[in-house]
Amino acid sequence: MTSLKLAFALVLVAAPALAKTAPAACPANLRPATSAEIVFSGDGPGVSYADWRAFVDSEVAPRFPGSLPVSDVYQAGGKGPFARQPARAVLVVLTGAERERDKVHAIRDAYRDRFRHQQAVVLESPACVGF
């Protein structure tokens, strides 16, 4: 198992425990919530910027039409401890609406289907948010 796949496996094991832990208390003007981050990466040649934008426009924006942070990120792993592999991430604050988590997982699955060789991981964490 490559170090990248091992890192994803560790995240998948730890994420359920993190998601069930609510913040003890939020600072004034913030409220407890859950954030979901979808990290998109892959072992293959990557996804072009145009393909990524088309994916966000067709799969992410319709499911979460509000403003969402979408960013290019790097992940460590692969060819050495300091090797950087390009990745992308979307951050969603979950409101508790019905089937919201289904939408997050549908985005992950759509990415895997569209870009066959790519990986996508969903991370959920307790958060304090203010709008």
Secondary structure, 3 states (H helix, E strand, C coil): CCHHHHHHHHHHHHHHHHHCCCCCCCCCCCEEEEEEEEEEEECCCCCCHHHHHHHHHHHHCCCCCCCCCEEEEEEECCCCCCCEEEEEEEEEEECCCCCHHHHHHHHHHHHHHHCCCEEEEEEEEEEEECC
